Amino acid sequence: MKTFIIGDVHGCLAELERLLCAASIGAHDDVVFVGDLVARGPDTLGVLELAKRLDAKCVQGNHERKLLQAYESESRGGPKVELPAGHRQLMGELRRRHWEFLRSMPLVLELPQHQVCVVHAGLVPGLPLGQQDPWVLTHVRSIDEQGQPSTEPGSRLWAATYRGPPHVVFGHSAQVGIQLHEHATGLDSGCVYGGRLTGLLIDEGRPVAALDQRRRALISVAAAKRYSEPRMQK
């Protein structure tokens, strides 16, 4: 049984199906997503349905979080939350089973059999997992000159200064692309922006491999087209 951890899908169903085929993922393999299954791409509902059929695990990304916060607020009679037009349209398309799936997504997923922790964006190096702020887990890209977490790609990527353990697998940073650090692996290769969809394949019961072997364990497929224009994800 293999574990296949997949980067930001963003509704790119056709690319996800091709990636699963390229990795020869079978019924007994585990599929894990780093978050941001939703929004910007052509078929969010199709991606969610496929993830559910696979019994996949997924951590909450900033886009799932954005939708959930708006849904929970407005369903309680709160004011209408300002959202991008695509997210607002998506809120009207999602059904109860989709919202339940989004709610089930943790912020942190530990895979002890691989000595791996999966988060969407990253964490503050040196701070225990239990003390990480939800905003950091879903938004951080770098550590600024004042030592504070930042959404900017920046010159000090959080993963470059992280020392582990565990090994962290994450997404969220399409501007940077694939990241292979000693103790962290970034899988967002910008599929929805016309890049690629990438996954990391880990053998049963094995820890994440050293850098050279890890590079060979990456599997990716090209996007069929550019579905969205790149922009900073706040």
C-alpha positions as protocol buffer text, in pm:
chain_id: "A"
residue {
  index: 1
  type: MET
  ca { x: 0 y: 0 z: 0 }
}
residue {
  index: 2
  type: LYS
  ca { x: 140 y: 335 z: -108 }
}
residue {
  index: 3
  type: THR
  ca { x: 61 y: 686 z: 13 }
}
residue {
  index: 4
  type: PHE
  ca { x: 21 y: 954 z: -253 }
}
residue {
  index: 5
  type: ILE
  ca { x: 24 y: 1315 z: -127 }
}
residue {
  index: 6
  type: ILE
  ca { x: -110 y: 1558 z: -387 }
}
residue {
  index: 7
  type: GLY
  ca { x: -56 y: 1932 z: -421 }
}
residue {
  index: 8
  type: ASP
  ca { x: -315 y: 2207 z: -472 }
}
residue {
  index: 9
  type: VAL
  ca { x: -584 y: 2081 z: -714 }
}
residue {
  index: 10
  type: HIS
  ca { x: -812 y: 2387 z: -730 }
}
residue {
  index: 11
  type: GLY
  ca { x: -1092 y: 2214 z: -918 }
}
residue {
  index: 12
  type: CYS
  ca { x: -869 y: 2065 z: -1191 }
}
residue {
  index: 13
  type: LEU
  ca { x: -1053 y: 1733 z: -1215 }
}
residue {
  index: 14
  type: ALA
  ca { x: -912 y: 1611 z: -1548 }
}
residue {
  index: 15
  type: GLU
  ca { x: -556 y: 1669 z: -1431 }
}
residue {
  index: 16
  type: LEU
  ca { x: -627 y: 1493 z: -1100 }
}
residue {
  index: 17
  type: GLU
  ca { x: -762 y: 1188 z: -1281 }
}
residue {
  index: 18
  type: ARG
  ca { x: -455 y: 1177 z: -1506 }
}
residue {
  index: 19
  type: LEU
  ca { x: -222 y: 1214 z: -1208 }
}
residue {
  index: 20
  type: LEU
  ca { x: -384 y: 925 z: -1022 }
}
residue {
  index: 21
  type: CYS
  ca { x: -347 y: 712 z: -1335 }
}
residue {
  index: 22
  type: ALA
  ca { x: 18 y: 815 z: -1383 }
}
residue {
  index: 23
  type: ALA
  ca { x: 92 y: 710 z: -1023 }
}
residue {
  index: 24
  type: SER
  ca { x: -96 y: 378 z: -1069 }
}
residue {
  index: 25
  type: ILE
  ca { x: -301 y: 447 z: -759 }
}
residue {
  index: 26
  type: GLY
  ca { x: -519 y: 151 z: -668 }
}
residue {
  index: 27
  type: ALA
  ca { x: -803 y: 79 z: -428 }
}
residue {
  index: 28
  type: HIS
  ca { x: -568 y: -12 z: -142 }
}
residue {
  index: 29
  type: ASP
  ca { x: -349 y: 298 z: -167 }
}
residue {
  index: 30
  type: ASP
  ca { x: -393 y: 608 z: 50 }
}
residue {
  index: 31
  type: VAL
  ca { x: -454 y: 943 z: -117 }
}
residue {
  index: 32
  type: VAL
  ca { x: -385 y: 1262 z: 79 }
}
residue {
  index: 33
  type: PHE
  ca { x: -441 y: 1622 z: -34 }
}
residue {
  index: 34
  type: VAL
  ca { x: -258 y: 1928 z: 99 }
}
residue {
  index: 35
  type: GLY
  ca { x: -573 y: 2144 z: 78 }
}
residue {
  index: 36
  type: ASP
  ca { x: -718 y: 2387 z: -176 }
}
residue {
  index: 37
  type: LEU
  ca { x: -917 y: 2123 z: -359 }
}
residue {
  index: 38
  type: VAL
  ca { x: -1165 y: 2401 z: -434 }
}
residue {
  index: 39
  type: ALA
  ca { x: -1207 y: 2723 z: -636 }
}
residue {
  index: 40
  type: ARG
  ca { x: -1044 y: 2888 z: -938 }
}
residue {
  index: 41
  type: GLY
  ca { x: -1048 y: 2575 z: -1154 }
}
residue {
  index: 42
  type: PRO
  ca { x: -1320 y: 2425 z: -1376 }
}
residue {
  index: 43
  type: ASP
  ca { x: -1478 y: 2149 z: -1163 }
}
residue {
  index: 44
  type: THR
  ca { x: -1460 y: 2182 z: -785 }
}
residue {
  index: 45
  type: LEU
  ca { x: -1765 y: 1961 z: -731 }
}
residue {
  index: 46
  type: GLY
  ca { x: -1614 y: 1686 z: -944 }
}
residue {
  index: 47
  type: VAL
  ca { x: -1290 y: 1702 z: -746 }
}
residue {
  index: 48
  type: LEU
  ca { x: -1474 y: 1683 z: -413 }
}
residue {
  index: 49
  type: GLU
  ca { x: -1682 y: 1386 z: -532 }
}
residue {
  index: 50
  type: LEU
  ca { x: -1370 y: 1204 z: -651 }
}
residue {
  index: 51
  type: ALA
  ca { x: -1191 y: 1272 z: -323 }
}
residue {
  index: 52
  type: LYS
  ca { x: -1488 y: 1131 z: -133 }
}
residue {
  index: 53
  type: ARG
  ca { x: -1499 y: 818 z: -353 }
}
residue {
  index: 54
  type: LEU
  ca { x: -1130 y: 763 z: -290 }
}
residue {
  index: 55
  type: ASP
  ca { x: -1191 y: 801 z: 85 }
}
residue {
  index: 56
  type: ALA
  ca { x: -905 y: 1050 z: 65 }
}
residue {
  index: 57
  type: LYS
  ca { x: -773 y: 1253 z: 353 }
}
residue {
  index: 58
  type: CYS
  ca { x: -736 y: 1628 z: 310 }
}
residue {
  index: 59
  type: VAL
  ca { x: -618 y: 1914 z: 528 }
}
residue {
  index: 60
  type: GLN
  ca { x: -798 y: 2245 z: 517 }
}
residue {
  index: 61
  type: GLY
  ca { x: -652 y: 2502 z: 279 }
}
residue {
  index: 62
  type: ASN
  ca { x: -704 y: 2876 z: 280 }
}
residue {
  index: 63
  type: HIS
  ca { x: -976 y: 2847 z: 15 }
}
residue {
  index: 64
  type: GLU
  ca { x: -1172 y: 2582 z: 207 }
}
residue {
  index: 65
  type: ARG
  ca { x: -1130 y: 2798 z: 516 }
}
residue {
  index: 66
  type: LYS
  ca { x: -1256 y: 3107 z: 334 }
}
residue {
  index: 67
  type: LEU
  ca { x: -1569 y: 2925 z: 213 }
}
residue {
  index: 68
  type: LEU
  ca { x: -1637 y: 2766 z: 552 }
}
residue {
  index: 69
  type: GLN
  ca { x: -1604 y: 3093 z: 741 }
}
residue {
  index: 70
  type: ALA
  ca { x: -1851 y: 3263 z: 506 }
}
residue {
  index: 71
  type: TYR
  ca { x: -2093 y: 2970 z: 518 }
}
residue {
  index: 72
  type: GLU
  ca { x: -2088 y: 2939 z: 897 }
}
residue {
  index: 73
  type: SER
  ca { x: -2134 y: 3314 z: 945 }
}
residue {
  index: 74
  type: GLU
  ca { x: -2414 y: 3357 z: 695 }
}
residue {
  index: 75
  type: SER
  ca { x: -2598 y: 3038 z: 800 }
}
residue {
  index: 76
  type: ARG
  ca { x: -2619 y: 3188 z: 1150 }
}
residue {
  index: 77
  type: GLY
  ca { x: -2776 y: 3504 z: 1014 }
}
residue {
  index: 78
  type: GLY
  ca { x: -2457 y: 3708 z: 1011 }
}
residue {
  index: 79
  type: PRO
  ca { x: -2379 y: 3972 z: 749 }
}
residue {
  index: 80
  type: LYS
  ca { x: -2292 y: 3865 z: 396 }
}
residue {
  index: 81
  type: VAL
  ca { x: -1918 y: 3803 z: 378 }
}
residue {
  index: 82
  type: GLU
  ca { x: -1721 y: 3966 z: 100 }
}
residue {
  index: 83
  type: LEU
  ca { x: -1593 y: 3695 z: -135 }
}
residue {
  index: 84
  type: PRO
  ca { x: -1450 y: 3679 z: -487 }
}
residue {
  index: 85
  type: ALA
  ca { x: -1723 y: 3618 z: -745 }
}
residue {
  index: 86
  type: GLY
  ca { x: -1609 y: 3262 z: -812 }
}
residue {
  index: 87
  type: HIS
  ca { x: -1622 y: 3170 z: -443 }
}
residue {
  index: 88
  type: ARG
  ca { x: -1969 y: 3324 z: -409 }
}
residue {
  index: 89
  type: GLN
  ca { x: -2092 y: 3118 z: -705 }
}
residue {
  index: 90
  type: LEU
  ca { x: -1933 y: 2808 z: -558 }
}
residue {
  index: 91
  type: MET
  ca { x: -2114 y: 2859 z: -228 }
}
residue {
  index: 92
  type: GLY
  ca { x: -2442 y: 2828 z: -414 }
}
residue {
  index: 93
  type: GLU
  ca { x: -2333 y: 2506 z: -587 }
}
residue {
  index: 94
  type: LEU
  ca { x: -2202 y: 2313 z: -287 }
}
residue {
  index: 95
  type: ARG
  ca { x: -2447 y: 2068 z: -128 }
}
residue {
  index: 96
  type: ARG
  ca { x: -2469 y: 1945 z: 230 }
}
residue {
  index: 97
  type: ARG
  ca { x: -2240 y: 1649 z: 165 }
}
residue {
  index: 98
  type: HIS
  ca { x: -1974 y: 1887 z: 30 }
}
residue {
  index: 99
  type: TRP
  ca { x: -1996 y: 2117 z: 331 }
}
residue {
  index: 100
  type: GLU
  ca { x: -1971 y: 1816 z: 562 }
}
residue {
  index: 101
  type: PHE
  ca { x: -1658 y: 1706 z: 377 }
}
residue {
  index: 102
  type: LEU
  ca { x: -1504 y: 2053 z: 407 }
}
residue {
  index: 103
  type: ARG
  ca { x: -1587 y: 2062 z: 779 }
}
residue {
  index: 104
  type: SER
  ca { x: -1420 y: 1724 z: 830 }
}
residue {
  index: 105
  type: MET
  ca { x: -1083 y: 1854 z: 705 }
}
residue {
  index: 106
  type: PRO
  ca { x: -830 y: 1902 z: 987 }
}
residue {
  index: 107
  type: LEU
  ca { x: -570 y: 2177 z: 987 }
}
residue {
  index: 108
  type: VAL
  ca { x: -294 y: 1924 z: 1054 }
}
residue {
  index: 109
  type: LEU
  ca { x: -274 y: 1562 z: 946 }
}
residue {
  index: 110
  type: GLU
  ca { x: -4 y: 1339 z: 1091 }
}
residue {
  index: 111
  type: LEU
  ca { x: 111 y: 1028 z: 903 }
}
residue {
  index: 112
  type: PRO
  ca { x: 326 y: 852 z: 1164 }
}
residue {
  index: 113
  type: GLN
  ca { x: 393 y: 553 z: 937 }
}
residue {
  index: 114
  type: HIS
  ca { x: 592 y: 793 z: 716 }
}
residue {
  index: 115
  type: GLN
  ca { x: 712 y: 1031 z: 990 }
}
residue {
  index: 116
  type: VAL
  ca { x: 524 y: 1302 z: 801 }
}
residue {
  index: 117
  type: CYS
  ca { x: 295 y: 1589 z: 893 }
}
residue {
  index: 118
  type: VAL
  ca { x: 73 y: 1744 z: 624 }
}
residue {
  index: 119
  type: VAL
  ca { x: -42 y: 2107 z: 644 }
}
residue {
  index: 120
  type: HIS
  ca { x: -166 y: 2338 z: 373 }
}
residue {
  index: 121
  type: ALA
  ca { x: 75 y: 2630 z: 385 }
}
residue {
  index: 122
  type: GLY
  ca { x: 335 y: 2577 z: 655 }
}
residue {
  index: 123
  type: LEU
  ca { x: 424 y: 2659 z: 1012 }
}
residue {
  index: 124
  type: VAL
  ca { x: 646 y: 2874 z: 1229 }
}
residue {
  index: 125
  type: PRO
  ca { x: 975 y: 2686 z: 1275 }
}
residue {
  index: 126
  type: GLY
  ca { x: 1056 y: 2606 z: 1637 }
}
residue {
  index: 127
  type: LEU
  ca { x: 696 y: 2625 z: 1757 }
}
residue {
  index: 128
  type: PRO
  ca { x: 522 y: 2297 z: 1856 }
}
residue {
  index: 129
  type: LEU
  ca { x: 244 y: 2181 z: 1625 }
}
residue {
  index: 130
  type: GLY
  ca { x: -18 y: 2226 z: 1894 }
}
residue {
  index: 131
  type: GLN
  ca { x: 72 y: 2594 z: 1929 }
}
residue {
  index: 132
  type: GLN
  ca { x: 57 y: 2683 z: 1560 }
}
residue {
  index: 133
  type: ASP
  ca { x: -203 y: 2945 z: 1467 }
}
residue {
  index: 134
  type: PRO
  ca { x: -471 y: 2832 z: 1214 }
}
residue {
  index: 135
  type: TRP
  ca { x: -394 y: 3136 z: 998 }
}
residue {
  index: 136
  type: VAL
  ca { x: -28 y: 3036 z: 982 }
}
residue {
  index: 137
  type: LEU
  ca { x: -112 y: 2676 z: 891 }
}
residue {
  index: 138
  type: THR
  ca { x: -328 y: 2791 z: 599 }
}
residue {
  index: 139
  type: HIS
  ca { x: -149 y: 3106 z: 479 }
}
residue {
  index: 140
  type: VAL
  ca { x: 222 y: 3134 z: 568 }
}
residue {
  index: 141
  type: ARG
  ca { x: 490 y: 3134 z: 297 }
}
residue {
  index: 142
  type: SER
  ca { x: 791 y: 3294 z: 461 }
}
residue {
  index: 143
  type: ILE
  ca { x: 929 y: 3448 z: 778 }
}
residue {
  index: 144
  type: ASP
  ca { x: 988 y: 3824 z: 749 }
}
residue {
  index: 145
  type: GLU
  ca { x: 1282 y: 4028 z: 877 }
}
residue {
  index: 146
  type: GLN
  ca { x: 1103 y: 4079 z: 1208 }
}
residue {
  index: 147
  type: GLY
  ca { x: 1067 y: 3704 z: 1253 }
}
residue {
  index: 148
  type: GLN
  ca { x: 692 y: 3711 z: 1181 }
}
residue {
  index: 149
  type: PRO
  ca { x: 503 y: 3475 z: 948 }
}
residue {
  index: 150
  type: SER
  ca { x: 418 y: 3632 z: 613 }
}
residue {
  index: 151
  type: THR
  ca { x: 204 y: 3550 z: 309 }
}
residue {
  index: 152
  type: GLU
  ca { x: 476 y: 3689 z: 80 }
}
residue {
  index: 153
  type: PRO
  ca { x: 708 y: 3436 z: -86 }
}
residue {
  index: 154
  type: GLY
  ca { x: 997 y: 3636 z: 61 }
}
residue {
  index: 155
  type: SER
  ca { x: 1365 y: 3553 z: 78 }
}
residue {
  index: 156
  type: ARG
  ca { x: 1333 y: 3342 z: 396 }
}
residue {
  index: 157
  type: LEU
  ca { x: 1095 y: 3060 z: 308 }
}
residue {
  index: 158
  type: TRP
  ca { x: 968 y: 2906 z: 631 }
}
residue {
  index: 159
  type: ALA
  ca { x: 1051 y: 2556 z: 501 }
}
residue {
  index: 160
  type: ALA
  ca { x: 1415 y: 2644 z: 440 }
}
residue {
  index: 161
  type: THR
  ca { x: 1466 y: 2719 z: 810 }
}
residue {
  index: 162
  type: TYR
  ca { x: 1249 y: 2436 z: 947 }
}
residue {
  index: 163
  type: ARG
  ca { x: 1454 y: 2160 z: 1112 }
}
residue {
  index: 164
  type: GLY
  ca { x: 1196 y: 1891 z: 1194 }
}
residue {
  index: 165
  type: PRO
  ca { x: 1101 y: 1632 z: 1288 }
}
residue {
  index: 166
  type: PRO
  ca { x: 852 y: 1550 z: 1152 }
}
residue {
  index: 167
  type: HIS
  ca { x: 896 y: 1602 z: 779 }
}
residue {
  index: 168
  type: VAL
  ca { x: 629 y: 1852 z: 663 }
}
residue {
  index: 169
  type: VAL
  ca { x: 454 y: 1819 z: 327 }
}
residue {
  index: 170
  type: PHE
  ca { x: 263 y: 2129 z: 218 }
}
residue {
  index: 171
  type: GLY
  ca { x: 128 y: 2331 z: -76 }
}
residue {
  index: 172
  type: HIS
  ca { x: 5 y: 2690 z: -117 }
}
residue {
  index: 173
  type: SER
  ca { x: 315 y: 2848 z: -276 }
}
residue {
  index: 174
  type: ALA
  ca { x: 259 y: 2828 z: -651 }
}
residue {
  index: 175
  type: GLN
  ca { x: 483 y: 3133 z: -704 }
}
residue {
  index: 176
  type: VAL
  ca { x: 778 y: 2937 z: -565 }
}
residue {
  index: 177
  type: GLY
  ca { x: 682 y: 2601 z: -715 }
}
residue {
  index: 178
  type: ILE
  ca { x: 811 y: 2262 z: -602 }
}
residue {
  index: 179
  type: GLN
  ca { x: 1020 y: 2291 z: -286 }
}
residue {
  index: 180
  type: LEU
  ca { x: 1261 y: 2019 z: -175 }
}
residue {
  index: 181
  type: HIS
  ca { x: 1412 y: 2106 z: 161 }
}
residue {
  index: 182
  type: GLU
  ca { x: 1583 y: 1872 z: 405 }
}
residue {
  index: 183
  type: HIS
  ca { x: 1281 y: 1853 z: 635 }
}
residue {
  index: 184
  type: ALA
  ca { x: 995 y: 1981 z: 418 }
}
residue {
  index: 185
  type: THR
  ca { x: 847 y: 1925 z: 72 }
}
residue {
  index: 186
  type: GLY
  ca { x: 625 y: 2176 z: -111 }
}
residue {
  index: 187
  type: LEU
  ca { x: 396 y: 2035 z: -381 }
}
residue {
  index: 188
  type: ASP
  ca { x: 213 y: 2336 z: -530 }
}
residue {
  index: 189
  type: SER
  ca { x: 327 y: 2351 z: -893 }
}
residue {
  index: 190
  type: GLY
  ca { x: 51 y: 2586 z: -1009 }
}
residue {
  index: 191
  type: CYS
  ca { x: -179 y: 2353 z: -1202 }
}
residue {
  index: 192
  type: VAL
  ca { x: -472 y: 2596 z: -1208 }
}
residue {
  index: 193
  type: TYR
  ca { x: -238 y: 2864 z: -1347 }
}
residue {
  index: 194
  type: GLY
  ca { x: -132 y: 2648 z: -1640 }
}
residue {
  index: 195
  type: GLY
  ca { x: 153 y: 2471 z: -1459 }
}
residue {
  index: 196
  type: ARG
  ca { x: 147 y: 2113 z: -1337 }
}
residue {
  index: 197
  type: LEU
  ca { x: -29 y: 1900 z: -1077 }
}
residue {
  index: 198
  type: THR
  ca { x: 223 y: 1715 z: -862 }
}
residue {
  index: 199
  type: GLY
  ca { x: 215 y: 1438 z: -604 }
}
residue {
  index: 200
  type: LEU
  ca { x: 470 y: 1268 z: -379 }
}
residue {
  index: 201
  type: LEU
  ca { x: 457 y: 888 z: -376 }
}
residue {
  index: 202
  type: ILE
  ca { x: 575 y: 717 z: -55 }
}
residue {
  index: 203
  type: ASP
  ca { x: 614 y: 342 z: -18 }
}
residue {
  index: 204
  type: GLU
  ca { x: 429 y: 155 z: 255 }
}
residue {
  index: 205
  type: GLY
  ca { x: 574 y: 201 z: 600 }
}
residue {
  index: 206
  type: ARG
  ca { x: 868 y: 407 z: 474 }
}
residue {
  index: 207
  type: PRO
  ca { x: 972 y: 753 z: 591 }
}
residue {
  index: 208
  type: VAL
  ca { x: 1008 y: 1032 z: 336 }
}
residue {
  index: 209
  type: ALA
  ca { x: 1327 y: 973 z: 141 }
}
residue {
  index: 210
  type: ALA
  ca { x: 1641 y: 1185 z: 119 }
}
residue {
  index: 211
  type: LEU
  ca { x: 1640 y: 1469 z: -129 }
}
residue {
  index: 212
  type: ASP
  ca { x: 1761 y: 1288 z: -441 }
}
residue {
  index: 213
  type: GLN
  ca { x: 1527 y: 993 z: -390 }
}
residue {
  index: 214
  type: ARG
  ca { x: 1241 y: 1228 z: -304 }
}
residue {
  index: 215
  type: ARG
  ca { x: 1287 y: 1411 z: -633 }
}
residue {
  index: 216
  type: ARG
  ca { x: 1242 y: 1081 z: -816 }
}
residue {
  index: 217
  type: ALA
  ca { x: 930 y: 1009 z: -609 }
}
residue {
  index: 218
  type: LEU
  ca { x: 755 y: 1316 z: -749 }
}
residue {
  index: 219
  type: ILE
  ca { x: 495 y: 1247 z: -1018 }
}
residue {
  index: 220
  type: SER
  ca { x: 330 y: 1525 z: -1215 }
}
residue {
  index: 221
  type: VAL
  ca { x: 108 y: 1596 z: -1514 }
}
residue {
  index: 222
  type: ALA
  ca { x: 77 y: 1916 z: -1716 }
}
residue {
  index: 223
  type: ALA
  ca { x: -231 y: 2134 z: -1692 }
}
residue {
  index: 224
  type: ALA
  ca { x: -458 y: 2118 z: -1995 }
}
residue {
  index: 225
  type: LYS
  ca { x: -478 y: 2499 z: -1995 }
}
residue {
  index: 226
  type: ARG
  ca { x: -448 y: 2805 z: -1775 }
}
residue {
  index: 227
  type: TYR
  ca { x: -775 y: 2827 z: -1585 }
}
residue {
  index: 228
  type: SER
  ca { x: -693 y: 3130 z: -1368 }
}
residue {
  index: 229
  type: GLU
  ca { x: -445 y: 3414 z: -1366 }
}
residue {
  index: 230
  type: PRO
  ca { x: -180 y: 3394 z: -1092 }
}
residue {
  index: 231
  type: ARG
  ca { x: -224 y: 3636 z: -806 }
}
residue {
  index: 232
  type: MET
  ca { x: -128 y: 3659 z: -442 }
}
residue {
  index: 233
  type: GLN
  ca { x: -352 y: 3445 z: -222 }
}
residue {
  index: 234
  type: LYS
  ca { x: -424 y: 3648 z: 89 }
}
